[in-house]
Amino acid sequence: MNRAKRLAAQDLNLVLEHTAPLWEDARNQRIFLTGGTGFFGCWLVESFCYMNRQLGLDAEATVLTRNPEGFAKKCPHLASDPAVHLLPGDVRNFDFPDGQYAYVIHAATEASARQAAEAPLEMLSTIIAGTERTLEFAATCGAKKVLLTSSGAVYGRQPADLIQVPESYTGAPEPLDPANVYAEGKRISELLCSIYQKQSGMECKIARCWAFCGPHLPLDQHFAIGNFIGDILAGRPIQIRGDGTPRRSYLYAADLTVWLWTMLFRAPALVPFNVGSAHDVSILELAQVIATTLNPKAEIHIAQQSVPGAAPIRYVPAVDRAREVLGLREIIPLNEAIRRTAKWYREQ
């Protein structure tokens, strides 16, 4: 068993510290999770296993995965946990497992820019049909609560004069732009939750997730923070493909995990909550923080010149609702999130 694939004890203890009272609801219960092999899923499954052991919950989790062998190779300590049962299948047409499940978490959609560009119909099918299939299962297995991991993409392009996007913002993606397939799929997923809740009576919780940092985040895809950390770990200069002016914010994965479990157990139904950080930085500032944190001698290369006077493109949530309704807050600052992420990857 490769212990380097485990999450750090300090991160799991953080989740335990901030969610311990919630887990009494899961005692002797079963949880069904889609997307268990992705970034969100690995954190949710490992934190579940940790809480289950530490609190003696005698709970079980069934994890839907298209590739059980791949999951066992990636996270052998999770695949071998006696409380975890892997269910092979595609989220769009998986066979329903027997028995009752009190909780269902649907986190199966990969936010892949490549798939959106090269196979948009496949992405749309996975999002919409996968959500409907999961909700069908939730309605038949006796689920009390369902958590959908939606996205900040549902708001469409953030206006330049809107510093943070609140849940009350009624903007939307351009529906005729194929590049918005992921965003439109998430919008339909939220609508499906509303319909199924009305028909079945189960409580559907909506987590609109933004941008994150932490172990299991890919270092070679379209996530700037992952790419920059990957550049440092590989001994390369940090490569900024644009002009460095867009503004983003990043929530550490342990905080994300606290927020998602809290929303599953305590959030009011059909009240969307932004999940992310309100502390934004420009992409250039992000690169500078990463360099300062991991290697102050690292070079930063910027591919394009910025346009003087142009308003920056923003993707930053308002998280007042999460704070005021659920008492949630960001615990791990950005530089520490970067340090912990790099440390985990260096130990692989």
BADRENNU-666253 format. One line per field, with one value per residue (C-alpha): residue number from 0; residue in three letters; z, x, y. Coordinates in Angstrom, 2 decimals, padded with zeros to 5 digits. Layout:
REM BADRENNU-666253
pos NUM / ...
code ala / ...
w Z / ...
u X / ...
v Y / ...
***
This chain:
REM BADRENNU-666253
pos 0 / 1 / 2 / 3 / 4 / 5 / 6 / 7 / 8 / 9 / 10 / 11 / 12 / 13 / 14 / 15 / 16 / 17 / 18 / 19 / 20 / 21 / 22 / 23 / 24 / 25 / 26 / 27 / 28 / 29 / 30 / 31 / 32 / 33 / 34 / 35 / 36 / 37 / 38 / 39 / 40 / 41 / 42 / 43 / 44 / 45 / 46 / 47 / 48 / 49 / 50 / 51 / 52 / 53 / 54 / 55 / 56 / 57 / 58 / 59 / 60 / 61 / 62 / 63 / 64 / 65 / 66 / 67 / 68 / 69 / 70 / 71 / 72 / 73 / 74 / 75 / 76 / 77 / 78 / 79 / 80 / 81 / 82 / 83 / 84 / 85 / 86 / 87 / 88 / 89 / 90 / 91 / 92 / 93 / 94 / 95 / 96 / 97 / 98 / 99 / 100 / 101 / 102 / 103 / 104 / 105 / 106 / 107 / 108 / 109 / 110 / 111 / 112 / 113 / 114 / 115 / 116 / 117 / 118 / 119 / 120 / 121 / 122 / 123 / 124 / 125 / 126 / 127 / 128 / 129 / 130 / 131 / 132 / 133 / 134 / 135 / 136 / 137 / 138 / 139 / 140 / 141 / 142 / 143 / 144 / 145 / 146 / 147 / 148 / 149 / 150 / 151 / 152 / 153 / 154 / 155 / 156 / 157 / 158 / 159 / 160 / 161 / 162 / 163 / 164 / 165 / 166 / 167 / 168 / 169 / 170 / 171 / 172 / 173 / 174 / 175 / 176 / 177 / 178 / 179 / 180 / 181 / 182 / 183 / 184 / 185 / 186 / 187 / 188 / 189 / 190 / 191 / 192 / 193 / 194 / 195 / 196 / 197 / 198 / 199 / 200 / 201 / 202 / 203 / 204 / 205 / 206 / 207 / 208 / 209 / 210 / 211 / 212 / 213 / 214 / 215 / 216 / 217 / 218 / 219 / 220 / 221 / 222 / 223 / 224 / 225 / 226 / 227 / 228 / 229 / 230 / 231 / 232 / 233 / 234 / 235 / 236 / 237 / 238 / 239 / 240 / 241 / 242 / 243 / 244 / 245 / 246 / 247 / 248 / 249 / 250 / 251 / 252 / 253 / 254 / 255 / 256 / 257 / 258 / 259 / 260 / 261 / 262 / 263 / 264 / 265 / 266 / 267 / 268 / 269 / 270 / 271 / 272 / 273 / 274 / 275 / 276 / 277 / 278 / 279 / 280 / 281 / 282 / 283 / 284 / 285 / 286 / 287 / 288 / 289 / 290 / 291 / 292 / 293 / 294 / 295 / 296 / 297 / 298 / 299 / 300 / 301 / 302 / 303 / 304 / 305 / 306 / 307 / 308 / 309 / 310 / 311 / 312 / 313 / 314 / 315 / 316 / 317 / 318 / 319 / 320 / 321 / 322 / 323 / 324 / 325 / 326 / 327 / 328 / 329 / 330 / 331 / 332 / 333 / 334 / 335 / 336 / 337 / 338 / 339 / 340 / 341 / 342 / 343 / 344 / 345 / 346 / 347
code met / asn / arg / ala / lys / arg / leu / ala / ala / gln / asp / leu / asn / leu / val / leu / glu / his / thr / ala / pro / leu / trp / glu / asp / ala / arg / asn / gln / arg / ile / phe / leu / thr / gly / gly / thr / gly / phe / phe / gly / cys / trp / leu / val / glu / ser / phe / cys / tyr / met / asn / arg / gln / leu / gly / leu / asp / ala / glu / ala / thr / val / leu / thr / arg / asn / pro / glu / gly / phe / ala / lys / lys / cys / pro / his / leu / ala / ser / asp / pro / ala / val / his / leu / leu / pro / gly / asp / val / arg / asn / phe / asp / phe / pro / asp / gly / gln / tyr / ala / tyr / val / ile / his / ala / ala / thr / glu / ala / ser / ala / arg / gln / ala / ala / glu / ala / pro / leu / glu / met / leu / ser / thr / ile / ile / ala / gly / thr / glu / arg / thr / leu / glu / phe / ala / ala / thr / cys / gly / ala / lys / lys / val / leu / leu / thr / ser / ser / gly / ala / val / tyr / gly / arg / gln / pro / ala / asp / leu / ile / gln / val / pro / glu / ser / tyr / thr / gly / ala / pro / glu / pro / leu / asp / pro / ala / asn / val / tyr / ala / glu / gly / lys / arg / ile / ser / glu / leu / leu / cys / ser / ile / tyr / gln / lys / gln / ser / gly / met / glu / cys / lys / ile / ala / arg / cys / trp / ala / phe / cys / gly / pro / his / leu / pro / leu / asp / gln / his / phe / ala / ile / gly / asn / phe / ile / gly / asp / ile / leu / ala / gly / arg / pro / ile / gln / ile / arg / gly / asp / gly / thr / pro / arg / arg / ser / tyr / leu / tyr / ala / ala / asp / leu / thr / val / trp / leu / trp / thr / met / leu / phe / arg / ala / pro / ala / leu / val / pro / phe / asn / val / gly / ser / ala / his / asp / val / ser / ile / leu / glu / leu / ala / gln / val / ile / ala / thr / thr / leu / asn / pro / lys / ala / glu / ile / his / ile / ala / gln / gln / ser / val / pro / gly / ala / ala / pro / ile / arg / tyr / val / pro / ala / val / asp / arg / ala / arg / glu / val / leu / gly / leu / arg / glu / ile / ile / pro / leu / asn / glu / ala / ile / arg / arg / thr / ala / lys / trp / tyr / arg / glu / gln
w 000.00 / -000.99 / 002.02 / -000.01 / -001.70 / 001.61 / 002.53 / 005.31 / 008.85 / 009.51 / 006.68 / 007.79 / 011.37 / 010.16 / 008.52 / 011.69 / 013.90 / 011.86 / 011.02 / 013.95 / 015.31 / 011.85 / 011.55 / 014.11 / 011.28 / 009.32 / 012.12 / 010.87 / 007.55 / 003.95 / 001.57 / -002.23 / -004.10 / -007.80 / -009.02 / -006.25 / -008.25 / -009.09 / -007.17 / -005.11 / -004.80 / -003.42 / -000.68 / 000.14 / 000.24 / 002.30 / 004.76 / 005.08 / 005.87 / 008.41 / 010.19 / 010.12 / 011.96 / 014.34 / 015.40 / 015.20 / 012.92 / 011.45 / 008.22 / 004.66 / 001.36 / -002.12 / -004.73 / -008.38 / -010.71 / -014.36 / -013.47 / -010.13 / -010.96 / -011.68 / -008.41 / -006.49 / -008.05 / -007.38 / -003.80 / -002.56 / 001.06 / 000.12 / -002.21 / 000.53 / 003.34 / 004.59 / 004.70 / 000.98 / -001.77 / -005.39 / -007.91 / -011.54 / -013.99 / -016.06 / -014.24 / -017.13 / -016.89 / -013.81 / -012.18 / -008.91 / -005.88 / -003.52 / -000.24 / 001.24 / 001.24 / 003.48 / 001.56 / -002.08 / -003.34 / -007.08 / -007.92 / -011.14 / -013.70 / -014.68 / -015.48 / -018.50 / -020.94 / -023.43 / -023.33 / -023.66 / -026.79 / -028.38 / -027.24 / -026.07 / -026.67 / -024.55 / -021.77 / -021.98 / -021.95 / -018.95 / -016.98 / -017.72 / -018.06 / -015.17 / -012.90 / -013.84 / -013.30 / -009.90 / -008.88 / -010.06 / -007.81 / -004.89 / -005.28 / -005.24 / -002.47 / 000.20 / 000.27 / 002.70 / 001.34 / -001.97 / -002.63 / -006.16 / -006.85 / -009.33 / -010.51 / -010.48 / -014.27 / -014.06 / -013.68 / -017.05 / -017.61 / -014.56 / -015.34 / -014.98 / -012.39 / -010.22 / -007.80 / -006.37 / -007.69 / -005.13 / -005.43 / -006.23 / -009.47 / -012.41 / -015.23 / -017.44 / -020.07 / -023.75 / -024.71 / -028.37 / -027.56 / -027.55 / -025.16 / -022.49 / -022.58 / -019.04 / -017.62 / -019.34 / -018.21 / -014.60 / -014.95 / -016.15 / -013.30 / -010.77 / -012.47 / -012.33 / -008.60 / -008.20 / -010.19 / -008.39 / -004.98 / -005.82 / -007.00 / -004.35 / -001.25 / -000.75 / 000.11 / -002.68 / -001.70 / -004.31 / -003.95 / -006.66 / -006.68 / -007.94 / -007.98 / -005.62 / -004.65 / -002.98 / -003.30 / -006.21 / -008.27 / -011.70 / -012.42 / -016.20 / -017.23 / -017.54 / -013.87 / -013.61 / -009.98 / -010.70 / -013.77 / -011.89 / -009.01 / -011.58 / -013.22 / -009.92 / -009.04 / -012.47 / -012.14 / -014.97 / -015.14 / -014.37 / -017.70 / -017.86 / -021.19 / -021.15 / -019.86 / -016.15 / -015.46 / -014.91 / -011.26 / -009.51 / -005.97 / -004.56 / -001.64 / -000.16 / -000.57 / 003.17 / 003.50 / 000.45 / 002.12 / 005.31 / 003.26 / 001.21 / 004.19 / 006.06 / 003.09 / 002.72 / 006.36 / 007.21 / 004.20 / 003.47 / 000.42 / -002.99 / -001.63 / -003.73 / -001.90 / -003.50 / -002.45 / -002.84 / -001.60 / -001.72 / -001.57 / -005.19 / -006.86 / -010.44 / -012.32 / -012.18 / -008.43 / -008.09 / -009.92 / -007.66 / -004.50 / -005.75 / -006.58 / -003.24 / -001.36 / -003.21 / -004.97 / -004.77 / -007.53 / -010.06 / -013.19 / -014.37 / -018.11 / -019.38 / -022.93 / -023.71 / -022.99 / -021.01 / -022.57 / -020.66 / -019.03 / -019.81 / -017.03 / -015.74 / -016.33 / -012.96 / -011.59 / -007.90 / -005.65 / -002.82 / 000.09 / 002.56 / 002.44 / 003.44 / 006.32 / 007.57 / 007.15 / 007.81 / 009.74 / 007.14 / 006.56 / 004.79 / 007.19 / 005.15 / 003.46 / -000.13 / 000.56 / 002.99 / 000.51 / -002.10 / 000.33 / 001.39 / -002.20 / -003.33 / -000.30 / -001.07 / -004.69 / -003.75 / -001.60 / -004.43
u 000.00 / 001.34 / 000.82 / 001.79 / -001.60 / -003.35 / -004.48 / -002.55 / -003.76 / -003.89 / -006.40 / -008.58 / -008.48 / -009.57 / -012.60 / -013.29 / -013.01 / -015.51 / -018.03 / -017.99 / -021.50 / -023.02 / -022.02 / -024.50 / -027.03 / -024.98 / -024.59 / -025.52 / -026.57 / -025.51 / -024.26 / -024.22 / -021.64 / -021.08 / -017.80 / -015.85 / -012.63 / -012.41 / -010.99 / -014.13 / -014.86 / -011.46 / -011.77 / -015.34 / -014.61 / -011.43 / -013.02 / -016.02 / -013.73 / -011.83 / -014.98 / -016.39 / -013.33 / -012.77 / -016.41 / -017.35 / -020.28 / -020.67 / -021.73 / -021.16 / -020.49 / -021.19 / -019.04 / -020.05 / -017.06 / -016.49 / -013.11 / -012.90 / -009.42 / -008.21 / -009.66 / -008.03 / -004.69 / -005.11 / -006.40 / -005.75 / -006.42 / -009.93 / -010.77 / -009.78 / -011.67 / -014.38 / -016.91 / -016.46 / -018.16 / -017.26 / -020.10 / -018.95 / -021.03 / -021.65 / -023.50 / -025.96 / -027.25 / -025.80 / -027.66 / -029.25 / -027.71 / -030.09 / -031.27 / -031.87 / -029.50 / -030.13 / -027.86 / -026.86 / -024.04 / -023.86 / -020.35 / -019.73 / -019.12 / -015.56 / -015.06 / -012.93 / -012.20 / -010.89 / -014.09 / -016.20 / -014.27 / -013.83 / -016.89 / -019.57 / -022.47 / -020.77 / -020.30 / -023.90 / -025.20 / -023.07 / -024.22 / -027.94 / -028.57 / -026.22 / -028.05 / -031.42 / -030.28 / -028.83 / -032.02 / -034.08 / -032.00 / -032.31 / -036.08 / -036.25 / -033.72 / -035.42 / -032.83 / -033.62 / -031.07 / -029.28 / -026.32 / -025.64 / -022.23 / -023.21 / -020.94 / -020.39 / -020.52 / -024.33 / -024.19 / -022.52 / -019.85 / -019.34 / -019.93 / -016.79 / -018.44 / -019.61 / -016.77 / -018.37 / -021.31 / -024.08 / -026.57 / -029.28 / -027.54 / -029.77 / -027.24 / -026.84 / -024.52 / -025.16 / -027.21 / -026.13 / -022.41 / -021.23 / -018.44 / -021.12 / -022.12 / -020.84 / -022.63 / -025.93 / -025.71 / -025.34 / -028.31 / -030.47 / -029.14 / -030.35 / -033.75 / -033.93 / -033.27 / -036.19 / -038.51 / -037.49 / -037.81 / -041.34 / -042.27 / -040.51 / -040.23 / -036.50 / -034.39 / -032.06 / -029.10 / -027.32 / -023.58 / -022.39 / -018.68 / -016.04 / -012.25 / -010.13 / -006.65 / -005.45 / -004.22 / -005.79 / -006.21 / -004.69 / -001.46 / -001.66 / -005.13 / -006.88 / -006.60 / -004.15 / -003.26 / -002.55 / -000.47 / 001.61 / 002.30 / 003.18 / 005.63 / 007.42 / 007.54 / 009.00 / 011.64 / 010.15 / 009.35 / 005.70 / 003.92 / 001.00 / -000.71 / -002.73 / -001.94 / -002.25 / -005.08 / -008.13 / -009.10 / -009.90 / -010.21 / -009.29 / -010.68 / -008.52 / -009.89 / -010.15 / -012.35 / -014.32 / -014.91 / -016.16 / -018.54 / -019.92 / -020.60 / -022.19 / -024.44 / -025.51 / -026.52 / -027.66 / -028.35 / -031.97 / -033.34 / -033.24 / -031.35 / -028.18 / -024.93 / -021.76 / -018.78 / -015.47 / -013.27 / -014.17 / -010.47 / -009.52 / -006.13 / -005.10 / -003.52 / -000.20 / -000.57 / -001.39 / 001.81 / 003.77 / 002.26 / 003.09 / 006.66 / 007.14 / 005.72 / 007.49 / 010.54 / 011.29 / 013.87 / 011.35 / 010.78 / 007.32 / 006.69 / 003.63 / 002.54 / 000.49 / 000.59 / -002.30 / -004.53 / -004.21 / -007.48 / -009.27 / -011.47 / -010.23 / -012.28 / -013.56 / -014.69 / -015.21 / -018.14 / -019.86 / -020.07 / -022.12 / -024.98 / -022.73 / -021.34 / -024.65 / -026.85 / -024.40 / -021.60 / -019.01 / -015.78 / -012.46 / -009.89 / -006.76 / -005.20 / -003.99 / -000.26 / -000.81 / -003.14 / -000.38 / 002.23 / 000.10 / -000.78 / 002.85 / 003.94 / 001.38 / 002.52 / 006.18 / 005.50 / 003.94
v 000.00 / 003.40 / 005.63 / 008.71 / 008.52 / 009.22 / 012.69 / 014.39 / 013.77 / 017.52 / 017.93 / 015.04 / 016.28 / 019.72 / 018.13 / 016.14 / 019.20 / 021.19 / 018.47 / 016.02 / 016.85 / 016.39 / 012.77 / 011.47 / 011.71 / 009.17 / 006.63 / 003.15 / 004.69 / 004.14 / 006.84 / 006.58 / 008.66 / 009.24 / 010.68 / 008.99 / 008.81 / 012.53 / 015.48 / 016.05 / 012.34 / 011.33 / 013.94 / 012.95 / 009.22 / 009.55 / 011.97 / 009.64 / 006.70 / 008.78 / 010.01 / 006.49 / 005.14 / 008.04 / 008.34 / 004.64 / 005.35 / 001.87 / 003.59 / 002.39 / 004.12 / 002.79 / 004.52 / 004.43 / 004.27 / 003.40 / 001.93 / 000.12 / -001.18 / 002.35 / 003.61 / 000.75 / 001.65 / 005.37 / 005.03 / 001.48 / 002.41 / 003.56 / 000.70 / -001.77 / -000.02 / -002.43 / 000.42 / 001.22 / -000.75 / -000.01 / -000.22 / -000.52 / 001.46 / 004.57 / 007.33 / 007.55 / 003.97 / 002.25 / -000.62 / 000.40 / -001.31 / -003.06 / -001.67 / 001.75 / 004.72 / 007.70 / 010.08 / 010.52 / 012.76 / 013.40 / 014.61 / 012.68 / 015.42 / 016.22 / 019.92 / 019.08 / 021.89 / 019.32 / 017.27 / 020.42 / 021.36 / 017.93 / 015.97 / 018.44 / 016.05 / 013.40 / 015.96 / 017.14 / 013.57 / 012.68 / 015.71 / 015.60 / 011.86 / 011.19 / 013.60 / 012.18 / 008.60 / 009.51 / 011.28 / 008.31 / 006.11 / 008.53 / 008.52 / 004.71 / 003.96 / 006.04 / 008.84 / 011.61 / 014.10 / 014.55 / 016.84 / 018.08 / 019.57 / 022.25 / 025.08 / 028.80 / 028.46 / 028.54 / 032.35 / 032.87 / 035.48 / 037.68 / 041.37 / 043.49 / 045.73 / 042.82 / 042.08 / 038.94 / 036.91 / 036.26 / 033.41 / 035.94 / 036.97 / 035.99 / 036.09 / 033.05 / 031.57 / 032.24 / 029.15 / 029.14 / 028.97 / 025.33 / 026.36 / 026.71 / 023.04 / 022.41 / 025.44 / 024.66 / 021.05 / 022.19 / 024.54 / 021.64 / 019.50 / 022.04 / 022.11 / 018.32 / 018.47 / 020.85 / 018.58 / 015.40 / 017.01 / 018.11 / 014.63 / 012.52 / 014.69 / 014.13 / 017.17 / 018.32 / 020.50 / 022.64 / 023.42 / 025.83 / 025.10 / 027.54 / 027.09 / 025.01 / 023.92 / 020.76 / 017.18 / 015.27 / 018.46 / 017.73 / 019.57 / 019.22 / 020.32 / 023.69 / 024.69 / 027.59 / 026.94 / 023.28 / 024.09 / 026.65 / 024.26 / 021.62 / 024.02 / 024.59 / 020.89 / 020.11 / 022.86 / 024.90 / 028.62 / 029.36 / 029.77 / 032.22 / 031.61 / 034.82 / 038.30 / 037.50 / 039.95 / 037.65 / 037.42 / 034.14 / 032.83 / 029.42 / 027.44 / 024.69 / 021.17 / 020.47 / 023.55 / 022.42 / 019.07 / 020.71 / 022.84 / 019.94 / 017.68 / 020.57 / 021.31 / 017.70 / 017.40 / 020.94 / 023.16 / 024.03 / 022.27 / 023.97 / 026.96 / 027.28 / 027.98 / 029.27 / 027.13 / 028.90 / 031.71 / 035.40 / 036.40 / 036.97 / 037.38 / 038.03 / 035.14 / 037.00 / 037.52 / 033.82 / 032.91 / 035.25 / 033.72 / 030.22 / 031.21 / 032.96 / 029.97 / 027.16 / 028.63 / 032.37 / 032.00 / 030.67 / 032.69 / 033.75 / 034.01 / 035.88 / 035.03 / 038.14 / 041.85 / 043.27 / 045.91 / 049.21 / 050.23 / 046.95 / 045.59 / 042.21 / 039.08 / 037.87 / 034.52 / 035.17 / 034.15 / 035.92 / 033.48 / 035.49 / 032.99 / 030.09 / 032.13 / 033.51 / 030.43 / 027.59 / 029.28 / 028.29 / 030.15 / 029.78 / 028.34 / 027.62 / 030.71 / 030.56 / 030.29 / 027.42 / 025.70 / 025.91 / 024.59 / 021.62 / 020.75 / 020.79 / 018.76 / 016.05 / 015.80 / 015.75 / 012.69 / 010.69
***
